[in-house]
C-alpha cells in the first residue's frame, strides 16, 4: 500500500516545476516575438530603402533621356534657377501636345524639372515643334563673347508663365507639369567644366552657348519615403534643412548633404521631423555628360 502511494506521487508535477516551465515558455515566446519584431523592422527599413532606390532610378533614367536628346546649339537657351530647385531646357524628347494640335508627334519639347511647394519633384514636357520657336537672337552684330540675348528669345521671356519669375524660376503654372517622384523633396545640379572645376552657373556667351564650357551636369537628389513624409508637416522646412553646397572647395553636393543627414539629431530638429524619419533620408547623385555644341 505504501509503495502504490509513492508511485502516484511521482507521476505528477510539483508547483515549482510548473512555475519554472511557465517562466521558460514566457522567455521563449518573448525571444521569438523580439526576433519577429526585429525582422519586421529590418524588412520595413529595406522596403523603404528599395522604394527610394526605385524613385532615384526613375528620375535619373528620365532626366538622362531628356538631357541626351537636348540639341547642343548655341541658339537654344537653358534656364537655371537661383534656388537650384528647377532647370528648363529644350529637348527632342516626347512632350504633351495641346488639345488644339492635331499633329500626332511633337518634334521638340520644353522640358523642365522642379520641386513644387509640396516638396515633390515634377517634370514639364511641353510638346512643341521646330517651326517658329524662339531661337536666341542678339542685337549686337557681329556677335561678341559678352553679347546678351534679347529677352523675348530666351526661355524666361518666351515661356514666362510656364517657368515662373526670376530669380527662383520653377513657380510657373502649366497643364503639362506632372508628378514624377513624390519622395524627392530637393534637387541640386551643378556643372563640371573643361578645367575640372565645379560651378552652379556656367559662364554663358554668344560664342560658347548657354552652358559655356560645361562638360557634364551633376544632379543630386534627396529622397524621403512616403510613410516618413506623412509626419513631415512642413515640407519647406524639410527642404531647407539641407545646407547650400559649397562648390568652391571641390566638394560635390552629395557629400555636403550626406554629412548633414548623418547628423541625425540636428537634421531632425532643423527639418521638424522625428529622428526615426530623419534617419530614412537618402541622398543620390549622378553625372550626365554633355555633348559639345
SULDA-V411189 format. One record per pair of residues at least 12 apart in sequence whose C-alpha atoms are under 10 Angstrom apart, sorted by sequence separation. I is the first residue (numbers start at 1). J is the second residue. D is the distance in whole Angstrom. If there is no record, write none. Layout:
((I:J:D) (I:J:D))
This chain:
((77:89:7) (78:90:7) (94:106:7) (95:107:9) (97:109:9) (111:123:7) (112:124:5) (113:125:9) (136:148:9) (137:149:5) (138:150:6) (160:172:7) (161:173:6) (162:174:5) (188:200:9) (189:201:9) (190:202:9) (202:214:7) (244:256:8) (245:257:8) (264:276:9) (266:278:9) (267:279:9) (76:89:8) (77:90:7) (93:106:8) (94:107:8) (95:108:8) (96:109:8) (111:124:5) (112:125:7) (136:149:6) (137:150:6) (138:151:9) (156:169:8) (159:172:9) (160:173:9) (161:174:8) (162:175:9) (201:214:9) (243:256:7) (244:257:9) (264:277:9) (265:278:8) (76:90:7) (92:106:8) (93:107:8) (94:108:7) (95:109:6) (96:110:10) (110:124:7) (111:125:5) (112:126:9) (135:149:10) (136:150:7) (137:151:9) (162:176:9) (224:238:10) (242:256:8) (243:257:7) (264:278:6) (265:279:9) (267:281:10) (76:91:10) (92:107:6) (93:108:7) (94:109:7) (95:110:8) (109:124:9) (110:125:6) (111:126:7) (135:150:10) (136:151:9) (137:152:9) (138:153:9) (162:177:9) (199:214:9) (242:257:6) (263:278:9) (264:279:6) (91:107:9) (92:108:5) (93:109:6) (94:110:10) (95:111:8) (109:125:6) (110:126:5) (111:127:9) (136:152:9) (137:153:6) (198:214:9) (241:257:9) (242:258:9) (243:259:10) (262:278:9) (263:279:9) (264:280:10) (91:108:6) (92:109:6) (93:110:9) (94:111:9) (108:125:10) (109:126:5) (110:127:7) (135:152:9) (136:153:5) (137:154:9) (197:214:10) (200:217:10) (222:239:9) (242:259:10) (243:260:7) (261:278:7) (262:279:8) (264:281:10) (71:89:9) (72:90:9) (90:108:7) (91:109:5) (92:110:9) (93:111:8) (108:126:8) (109:127:5) (110:128:7) (134:152:8) (135:153:6) (136:154:6) (193:211:10) (194:212:10) (195:213:9) (196:214:9) (198:216:10) (199:217:10) (200:218:10) (242:260:7) (261:279:7) (70:89:7) (71:90:7) (72:91:9) (90:109:6) (91:110:6) (92:111:9) (108:127:6) (109:128:5) (110:129:10) (134:153:5) (135:154:7) (136:155:9) (193:212:8) (194:213:6) (195:214:9) (196:215:9) (198:217:10) (241:260:8) (242:261:8) (261:280:9) (262:281:9) (70:90:6) (71:91:6) (89:109:8) (90:110:5) (91:111:6) (106:126:9) (107:127:8) (108:128:5) (109:129:7) (133:153:9) (134:154:7) (135:155:9) (191:211:9) (193:213:6) (194:214:6) (195:215:9) (198:218:9) (222:242:9) (241:261:9) (261:281:7) (69:90:9) (70:91:4) (71:92:7) (89:110:6) (90:111:6) (91:112:10) (106:127:6) (107:128:7) (108:129:5) (109:130:9) (134:155:8) (191:212:10) (192:213:9) (193:214:4) (194:215:6) (261:282:8) (67:89:8) (69:91:5) (70:92:6) (88:110:7) (89:111:5) (90:112:9) (105:127:8) (106:128:6) (107:129:5) (108:130:6) (191:213:9) (192:214:6) (193:215:5) (194:216:9) (261:283:9) (66:89:9) (67:90:9) (68:91:8) (69:92:5) (70:93:8) (88:111:6) (89:112:6) (105:128:9) (106:129:6) (107:130:7) (108:131:10) (134:157:9) (135:158:10) (191:214:6) (192:215:6) (193:216:7) (258:281:9) (66:90:9) (67:91:7) (68:92:9) (69:93:6) (87:111:8) (88:112:4) (89:113:9) (105:129:9) (106:130:9) (107:131:10) (134:158:7) (190:214:10) (191:215:7) (192:216:5) (193:217:9) (258:282:8) (66:91:6) (67:92:9) (68:93:9) (69:94:10) (87:112:6) (88:113:7) (108:133:10) (133:158:9) (134:159:10) (191:216:6) (192:217:6) (241:266:9) (242:267:8) (257:282:10) (258:283:6) (65:91:9) (66:92:7) (67:93:9) (86:112:7) (87:113:5) (88:114:9) (101:127:10) (103:129:10) (190:216:9) (191:217:5) (192:218:8) (241:267:6) (257:283:7) (258:284:9) (65:92:10) (66:93:6) (86:113:5) (87:114:7) (101:128:10) (190:217:6) (191:218:6) (241:268:8) (257:284:10) (65:93:7) (66:94:9) (85:113:8) (86:114:4) (96:124:9) (97:125:9) (98:126:8) (189:217:7) (190:218:5) (191:219:9) (241:269:9) (242:270:9) (255:283:9) (85:114:5) (86:115:7) (95:124:8) (96:125:6) (97:126:7) (98:127:7) (189:218:5) (190:219:7) (238:267:9) (241:270:5) (242:271:8) (254:283:6) (255:284:10) (84:114:9) (85:115:6) (86:116:9) (95:125:4) (96:126:5) (97:127:5) (98:128:9) (188:218:8) (189:219:4) (190:220:9) (238:268:9) (240:270:8) (241:271:5) (253:283:9) (254:284:7) (255:285:10) (62:93:10) (84:115:9) (85:116:9) (94:125:7) (95:126:5) (96:127:5) (97:128:7) (188:219:6) (189:220:6) (238:269:10) (239:270:10) (240:271:7) (241:272:9) (253:284:10) (254:285:6) (78:110:10) (80:112:10) (93:125:8) (94:126:8) (95:127:4) (96:128:9) (187:219:7) (188:220:5) (189:221:9) (220:252:9) (221:253:9) (222:254:9) (237:269:10) (238:270:8) (239:271:7) (253:285:8) (254:286:9) (78:111:10) (79:112:9) (81:114:9) (93:126:10) (94:127:7) (95:128:8) (187:220:6) (188:221:7) (219:252:10) (220:253:7) (221:254:8) (237:270:7) (238:271:4) (252:285:9) (78:112:10) (85:119:10) (91:125:9) (93:127:9) (94:128:9) (186:220:8) (187:221:5) (188:222:9) (218:252:9) (219:253:9) (220:254:6) (237:271:5) (238:272:7) (86:121:9) (88:123:10) (90:125:10) (91:126:10) (92:127:9) (186:221:6) (187:222:6) (218:253:9) (219:254:9) (222:257:8) (236:271:9) (237:272:7) (238:273:8) (85:121:9) (86:122:9) (87:123:10) (88:124:8) (90:126:10) (91:127:10) (92:128:9) (126:162:9) (185:221:8) (186:222:5) (187:223:9) (218:254:10) (221:257:10) (222:258:9) (232:268:10) (235:271:8) (237:273:9) (71:108:10) (86:123:10) (87:124:10) (88:125:10) (91:128:10) (92:129:9) (184:221:7) (185:222:6) (186:223:7) (220:257:9) (234:271:8) (235:272:9) (70:108:9) (90:128:9) (92:130:10) (124:162:9) (183:221:10) (184:222:6) (185:223:6) (186:224:10) (233:271:10) (234:272:7) (69:108:10) (70:109:9) (124:163:9) (183:222:8) (184:223:4) (185:224:7) (222:261:10) (232:271:8) (233:272:8) (234:273:9) (70:110:10) (183:223:5) (184:224:7) (185:225:10) (232:272:7) (233:273:8) (238:278:10) (70:111:9) (182:223:9) (183:224:5) (184:225:9) (231:272:9) (232:273:5) (181:223:9) (182:224:9) (183:225:6) (184:226:10) (231:273:7) (232:274:8) (66:109:9) (182:225:9) (183:226:6) (230:273:10) (231:274:8) (67:111:9) (182:226:8) (183:227:10) (185:229:10) (229:273:9) (66:111:7) (110:155:9) (183:228:10) (200:245:10) (228:273:9) (232:277:8) (66:112:9) (183:229:8) (200:246:10) (228:274:9) (231:277:8) (232:278:10) (182:229:10) (199:246:9) (200:247:8) (230:277:10) (63:111:9) (122:170:10) (126:174:9) (198:246:10) (199:247:6) (200:248:10) (228:276:8) (229:277:8) (63:112:9) (110:159:9) (114:163:9) (125:174:10) (126:175:9) (127:176:9) (198:247:6) (199:248:8) (228:277:5) (229:278:10) (63:113:8) (112:162:10) (113:163:10) (124:174:8) (125:175:10) (126:176:6) (185:235:8) (186:236:10) (197:247:8) (198:248:7) (227:277:9) (228:278:8) (112:163:8) (124:175:9) (125:176:6) (126:177:8) (185:236:9) (197:248:8) (198:249:9) (199:250:9) (228:279:10) (110:162:10) (124:176:6) (125:177:7) (186:238:9) (187:239:9) (197:249:9) (198:250:7) (225:277:9) (228:280:8) (229:281:10) (110:163:10) (117:170:10) (123:176:8) (124:177:4) (125:178:8) (185:238:8) (186:239:6) (197:250:7) (198:251:9) (199:252:10) (224:277:8) (228:281:9) (59:113:10) (116:170:8) (117:171:8) (122:176:10) (123:177:6) (124:178:7) (185:239:6) (186:240:9) (196:250:9) (198:252:8) (224:278:8) (114:169:9) (115:170:8) (116:171:7) (122:177:6) (123:178:6) (124:179:9) (184:239:10) (185:240:10) (190:245:10) (224:279:9) (225:280:7) (114:170:6) (115:171:9) (116:172:10) (122:178:5) (123:179:6) (124:180:9) (148:204:9) (149:205:9) (186:242:9) (188:244:9) (191:247:10) (224:280:6) (225:281:8) (76:133:10) (77:134:9) (113:170:8) (114:171:8) (121:178:9) (122:179:4) (123:180:6) (146:203:10) (147:204:9) (148:205:7) (149:206:8) (188:245:9) (190:247:9) (223:280:9) (224:281:5) (225:282:9) (76:134:8) (77:135:8) (112:170:8) (121:179:6) (122:180:5) (123:181:9) (146:204:8) (147:205:6) (148:206:7) (223:281:6) (224:282:7) (66:125:10) (75:134:9) (76:135:6) (77:136:7) (120:179:7) (121:180:6) (122:181:7) (145:204:9) (146:205:6) (147:206:6) (222:281:7) (223:282:5) (224:283:9) (63:123:9) (75:135:5) (76:136:6) (120:180:8) (121:181:5) (122:182:8) (145:205:5) (146:206:7) (147:207:9) (222:282:6) (223:283:6) (62:123:9) (74:135:9) (75:136:5) (76:137:10) (120:181:6) (121:182:6) (144:205:8) (145:206:6) (146:207:8) (221:282:8) (222:283:5) (223:284:8) (59:121:9) (73:135:10) (74:136:8) (75:137:7) (119:181:10) (120:182:5) (121:183:8) (122:184:9) (143:205:9) (144:206:7) (145:207:6) (190:252:8) (221:283:6) (222:284:7) (59:122:10) (73:136:10) (75:138:10) (114:177:9) (116:179:9) (119:182:8) (120:183:6) (121:184:6) (143:206:7) (144:207:7) (145:208:8) (189:252:10) (190:253:8) (220:283:7) (221:284:5) (222:285:9) (59:123:9) (113:177:9) (115:179:10) (118:182:9) (119:183:8) (120:184:6) (121:185:7) (143:207:7) (145:209:10) (189:253:8) (220:284:6) (221:285:6) (90:155:9) (111:176:10) (112:177:8) (113:178:10) (114:179:10) (115:180:10) (119:184:7) (120:185:5) (121:186:8) (188:253:7) (219:284:8) (220:285:4) (221:286:9) (89:155:8) (110:176:10) (111:177:9) (113:179:10) (114:180:10) (115:181:10) (116:182:10) (119:185:4) (120:186:8) (121:187:8) (140:206:10) (187:253:10) (188:254:9) (219:285:6) (220:286:7) (88:155:8) (113:180:9) (115:182:9) (118:185:8) (119:186:7) (120:187:10) (218:285:7) (219:286:6) (220:287:9) (88:156:9) (117:185:10) (119:187:10) (138:206:8) (218:286:6) (219:287:6) (115:184:8) (116:185:9) (137:206:9) (217:286:8) (218:287:4) (219:288:8) (115:185:7) (116:186:9) (136:206:9) (217:287:6) (218:288:6) (114:185:10) (115:186:6) (216:287:6) (217:288:5) (218:289:9) (77:149:9) (114:186:9) (115:187:7) (216:288:5) (217:289:6) (114:187:8) (136:209:10) (215:288:9) (216:289:4) (217:290:7) (75:149:9) (113:187:9) (136:210:10) (215:289:6) (216:290:5) (79:154:8) (88:163:8) (214:289:9) (215:290:5) (216:291:8) (77:153:8) (78:154:8) (79:155:7) (80:156:10) (87:163:9) (214:290:7) (215:291:7) (76:153:9) (77:154:6) (78:155:7) (79:156:7) (86:163:9) (98:175:9) (213:290:10) (214:291:9) (215:292:8) (75:153:9) (76:154:8) (77:155:6) (78:156:9) (98:176:9) (214:292:9) (75:154:9) (76:155:9) (77:156:9) (96:175:9) (97:176:9) (211:290:9) (213:292:8) (96:176:6) (212:292:10) (213:293:10) (88:169:9) (95:176:8) (96:177:9) (211:292:10) (212:293:10) (81:163:10) (86:168:8) (87:169:8) (88:170:9) (211:293:9) (81:164:10) (85:168:8) (86:169:7) (87:170:8) (209:292:10) (79:163:9) (81:165:10) (82:166:8) (83:167:8) (84:168:8) (85:169:8) (86:170:5) (208:292:10) (209:293:8) (81:166:8) (82:167:6) (83:168:6) (84:169:9) (85:170:7) (86:171:9) (208:293:8) (80:166:10) (81:167:6) (82:168:5) (83:169:8) (84:170:9) (80:167:9) (81:168:5) (82:169:7) (83:170:9) (80:168:9) (81:169:5) (80:169:7) (81:170:7) (79:169:8) (80:170:9) (79:170:10) (192:287:9) (185:281:10) (187:283:10) (189:285:9) (191:287:9) (192:288:10) (184:281:10) (186:283:10) (187:284:10) (188:285:9) (189:286:10) (190:287:9) (191:288:9) (192:289:9) (183:281:10) (184:282:9) (187:285:10) (189:287:10) (191:289:10) (192:290:10) (183:282:10) (184:283:10) (191:290:10) (85:185:9) (86:186:10) (87:187:10) (121:221:10) (85:186:7) (86:187:8) (87:188:10) (84:186:9) (85:187:5) (86:188:8) (87:189:9) (121:223:10) (84:187:7) (85:188:6) (86:189:9) (120:223:9) (83:187:10) (84:188:5) (85:189:8) (83:188:9) (84:189:7) (84:190:9) (81:189:10) (80:189:9) (119:229:10) (118:233:10) (119:234:9) (120:235:9) (84:200:8) (118:234:9) (119:235:6) (84:201:10) (118:235:6) (119:236:7) (62:180:9) (82:200:9) (117:235:8) (118:236:8) (119:237:10) (81:200:10) (82:201:9) (116:235:10) (117:236:7) (119:238:8) (80:200:9) (81:201:9) (116:236:10) (119:239:7) (59:180:7) (80:201:8) (118:239:10) (58:180:8) (59:181:7) (79:201:10) (58:181:8) (115:239:10) (55:180:9) (56:181:8) (59:184:9) (55:181:6) (78:204:10) (54:181:10) (55:182:9) (56:183:9) (77:204:10) (55:183:7) (56:184:8) (52:181:10) (55:184:8) (74:204:10) (52:183:7) (74:205:9) (75:206:8) (78:209:9) (79:210:8) (51:183:9) (52:184:9) (74:206:7) (75:207:10) (77:209:8) (78:210:6) (79:211:10) (74:207:7) (75:208:10) (76:209:8) (77:210:6) (78:211:7) (74:208:7) (75:209:7) (76:210:8) (77:211:9) (73:208:9) (74:209:4) (75:210:8) (73:209:7) (74:210:7) (72:209:8) (73:210:9) (74:211:9) (72:210:9) (73:211:10) (74:212:9) (72:211:9) (67:217:9) (85:239:10) (63:219:9) (60:219:8) (60:220:10) (84:244:10) (60:221:9) (83:244:9) (59:221:9) (56:220:10) (56:221:7) (55:221:10) (56:222:9) (56:223:8) (55:223:8) (52:222:9) (53:223:9) (55:225:10) (52:223:6) (51:223:10) (52:224:7) (51:224:9) (52:225:6) (49:223:10) (51:225:7) (52:226:9) (49:224:9) (50:225:10) (51:226:9) (48:224:9) (49:225:8) (48:225:6) (47:225:10) (48:226:8) (48:227:8) (48:228:9) (72:290:8) (74:292:10) (75:293:10) (72:291:7) (73:292:9) (74:293:7) (68:288:8) (70:290:9) (71:291:9) (72:292:6) (73:293:5) (67:288:8) (68:289:8) (70:291:9) (71:292:10) (72:293:4) (64:286:10) (67:289:9) (68:290:8) (71:293:8) (64:287:9) (67:290:8) (68:291:8) (60:284:10) (64:288:7) (67:291:10) (60:285:9) (63:288:9) (64:289:9) (56:282:9) (60:286:7) (56:283:9) (57:284:9) (60:287:9) (52:280:9) (56:284:7) (60:288:9) (52:281:9) (53:282:9) (56:285:9) (52:282:7) (53:283:10) (56:286:10) (49:280:8) (52:283:9) (53:284:9) (48:280:8) (49:281:9) (52:284:9) (48:281:10) (49:282:8) (48:282:10) (45:280:8))
